[in-house]
Amino acid sequence: MSPLIVLVDENEEPAVFVHPLEQAGYQVVHVRNTSDVSPYIAQNPVSLLLLNIKDEQADTQGLIRILQQNYPHIPLLVMISSDEEALMVYCFEQGAHDVMVVPFYPRVLQARVANLLRIFGVERDVKRAIEAGDLHIDTASRMVSRGERKLELTPKEFDLLLHLAIHLNQVCSRQQILKDVWKHDYIADTNVVDVYIRHLRVKVDRGQKFKMIRTERGIGYSLRTPIEAK
């Protein structure tokens, strides 16, 4: 069965998105609002959500956040009408897994979709719960706790922590983290990884005798367990 993509777009005839995706062999279902998404997901194995918004003002109902929170296991690709930096950052902060600007090259859209499906196909093979010392990560509910304390993480903080946990006790370079977690071509000298690591340290290691998140000088970061760290 071909992968099923649900397109959320207020336009009545979004052929600009549908045609290249169908040409690539995907099934595309078009809905005009987020409330129509649930019936399809309840009855069909939806592979990807494609949301078309014009700008940040057009997202007054918080559609990106709603889709990400309700369906965290499904990749979310957001289409926007401007390459303005603030708008792209807004989409990622709200939980988008990738962002594309309209107009676009059809083959680039096909490649972006294929890449997201490949990445999430690998992530779905990860076991439902990951235990790392006293750190517990539930990949289905996206709930995280350390000991008896629940950790409140943003969508991107969770993705970053999950990436480190998948590579537990291994060194992850900044470049690899950017590629696998942000899935976007950031400039080489960006400090977005360092910023999010600082946020994670506050939430994961605060008040803990053993610090799990480690800086690997000159390379990147790692998530360590007590036994491995000895």
SULCORMO-V136341 format. One line per field, one symbol per residue. ss: DSSP state (H for helix, E for strand, - for the rest). psi: psi as a letter, one per 40 degrees, with the letter a starting at -180 (. if undefined). burial: b if it has 16 or more other ideal C-beta (glycine too) atoms within 10 Angstrom, else e. Layout:
# SULCORMO-V136341
ss=???
psi=???
burial=???
This chain:
# SULCORMO-V136341
ss=---EEEEE------HHHHHHHHH---EEEEE--HHHHHHHHHH--EEEEEEE---HHHH---HHHHHHHH----EEEEEE----HHHHHHHHHH---EEEE----HHHHHHHHHHHHHHHHHHH----EEEE--EEEE----EEEE--EEE---HHHHHHHHHHHH-----EEHHHHHHHHH---------HHHHHHHHHHHHHH-------EEEE---EEEE--HHHH-
psi=hiihhhhhheidgfdddddddddeeihhhhieideeddddddeighdihhhhidaddefdefddddddddgeehihhhhieifhdddddddddeeidihihhiihddddddddddddddddddeeiidhhhgbehhhhddefiiihbehhhhiiddddddddddddfhfihhidddddddddfigiideiedddddddddddddehehdhhdhihghecbiihiiddde.
burial=eebbbbbbbeeeebebbbebbeebebebebbeebeebeeebeeeebbbbbbbbeebeebeeebbebbbeebbebbbbbbbeeeeeebbebbbebbbbbbbeeeeeeeebbebbeebbebbeebeeeeeebebbebbbebeebebebeeeebebebbbbbbbbbbbbbbeeebebeebbebbbbeeeeeeeebbeebbeebbebbeeeeeeebbbeeeeebbbbbbeeeee
